[in-house]
């Protein structure tokens, strides 16, 4: 096995989220499995539901119905609420949210055929009010007060657009019209972010999780240490290089920090970087990971959906800016290390490049497969599912071969 620099034990930071226990702990897993199966069925047209095809808005409502209730279960109402048990009122709110989403999913054909987003029946208007209010509460719990306040003001904007000045003025809408617009049109709750999530992001999230749990993060950090750990300011350059590699495969800042930061930050501290500087380097490097193709952050998928162009066009356009971003960080780190005489780590403490590639070559192979699917076959929506399947299969074959070799 390859060796990595000695690092302290990672301690979980306090979180606002509730730790689910007992049967409640199964709910996120059930929801994740349901969403994954629905996404595969929709994108590959497998026909799990014989003789029935989901409408696009129906599919979005169902996905929302599985995911939005989790906010009431996993984020407490207040900071004083229990972080280990789910109160009855949160269970009821989660059930109501699921019921509302499934009601709209059931009514999706009528919403389209009868134009409910313009003139809905009275009971649908009341359901829209309730859905709107619960979206506010979801935003407050998961996003915080600042995001909540912005969403509230913007969502009520149609009701007072006629009194706004100049360029931002518009025709006023009634409260019922505003409610049904938010809940039934394709411009608000079912707008571009949700469409991008249901059609593109789910697959890449699955790929990022598979990459993390099959050891991709460890491979990238070992690869970076083997290449750059010994040079001037090596651990900081390792943070930049490994974060760029991991970010290009996961598209997640949080995953990037959790996989690369726990190794690079202690190593930076060891060679003389201050706590604040080491944290700043890892933050900038991990944030830049969402700019690095082929897998970028959720914003890139939203851009592709909004501009109605293939996602790969966005990714190709990001190649030069992302390289310049990491090159700028690299030059800054090198200058800082030279000014403060910060050396690298001893070579004998670093992993072997040859051994690292021998143990993790399949991650590079999957990376190549993903790029081929995205660039040459133009399969943006299904490429991550194929890549995930290949990653799991190759990883299991690899582990089996290693296990047989040790017998």
Secondary structure as UniProt FT lines:
FT   TURN            22..23
FT   HELIX           24..44
FT   TURN            50..51
FT   HELIX           56..67
FT   HELIX           69..74
FT   TURN            79..80
FT   HELIX           88..106
FT   HELIX           108..113
FT   TURN            114..118
FT   HELIX           122..143
FT   HELIX           145..155
FT   HELIX           157..160
FT   HELIX           161..163
FT   HELIX           166..168
FT   HELIX           175..184
FT   TURN            186..190
FT   HELIX           192..196
FT   HELIX           197..201
FT   HELIX           202..213
FT   TURN            214..215
FT   HELIX           216..228
FT   TURN            229..230
FT   TURN            232..233
FT   HELIX           234..250
FT   HELIX           253..256
FT   HELIX           257..261
FT   HELIX           262..271
FT   HELIX           275..288
FT   HELIX           289..291
FT   HELIX           298..307
FT   HELIX           311..339
FT   TURN            340..341
FT   HELIX           347..349
FT   HELIX           353..375
FT   HELIX           380..406
//
